[in-house]
Amino acid sequence: MGNSTNPIPEKSVVAKSKPKPANPLDELLPLLRGTRAEIHRNVAVLEVTDASRMIEFAADSKVRRYLLGRLSDTVALVDPGQEDALAKTLLAHGHTPRVASGEAT
């Protein structure tokens, strides 16, 4: 009989990929988390109808530069003084933002 050898099985190396966040927005535009209750006056926010639109805006560097962070999946805090620039950028991208001003009643 021939000399049979049992080959040692090679270990397959599988690269472990970084786990994807459950919410793609977590990587694109972080959720702002306060450590206590705060009231802010005279702030601007970008509010969208669904999270997929916020993902689109957060992924676009021309829009993202005006956003400081997320308050929710559909609301982002706008950099103070950059409201008009953000509105112009959105218009240039074919969006028609509604700009509301004044205090809520």
N, C-alpha and C positions, 0 to 999 in steps of 0.2 A: 504494500500500500504506500501511496505517496505521502510525503510529509505535508500534512495540511496545517496551515496556521490560521488562527482566527484573527482576522484584522480587528484592530481596536477601532471602534467607531469614532469618527472625527466629531468633535464638538462643533456644532454649528453656532456661529457667532451672529447674534441678532442685535442690531443696534437698537438700543432703547430710545424711543423718541420722547421728547418732552410731552407730558400729557397736555392736551388742549384744554383750555379753560371751558367750563360749562357755558359761559356766556362770552361770545367773541368780543363784546364791548369791553370786558375787563382788561384786555390787553391793549385795545385801541384808545380807549378813553376811560380812565379809572373812575370808579364810583367815589365821590367825596363823602367821607364819613366823619362827622363831627364827634367830639368827645362829650359834648354837652349841648343843651338847647341854645340856639342862637337865633337872633332876629337880625336880618340884614335889610337895609333900606337902599333904594335906588340901585338895584341890580338888574341886569338884563339876562334873560334866559332864552335859549332856543328850545322850542317845544315842537315835537313832531308827532305824527299820528301813530306811528308804530316803530318798534325797535329796529326793524330792517333799514329804515330811513336813517336812523341815528348811526347805524353801522356804516352806511354809505358815506355820511358826512365825516365821521371820525376817521375813516380810511383815506379821505381826500385831504392831502396836506394843505391845500389852499383854503379849506374850510377849517380844518383841525387847528390851525394856528390861532384861531380866535376863541377856541373853547378851552376853558380851564379844567373842566372835569364834569362828570355826570352827577345829577341829583337823583335820577332814576333812569330806566332804559329809554325813556322818551323825552327827558328834560336835561339840558346841559347848561352850565353856567358860562356866560360869555365874558371874555376879558373886558374889564371896565374901559369905557371909551372907544371900544371897537365895534359897537353895534352897527353903525353905518357901513363900515368896511365889510362886516359880515353880510349885511343885507345886499350890498353891491356884488359881493362874490357869489352869493346864492343866485342873484338875478343873472349874472354872467353865465352861470351853469344851467340856466333854464328853469330855475325854481321861482315861484312867486310868493315870497314870504309876506305874511301879514304882520305889520309892525304895530304893536299896541303900546300906548304910553299912558302914563297917569297912574294914580293909586287905585287899587282895588277897593270896592265898597262892600 
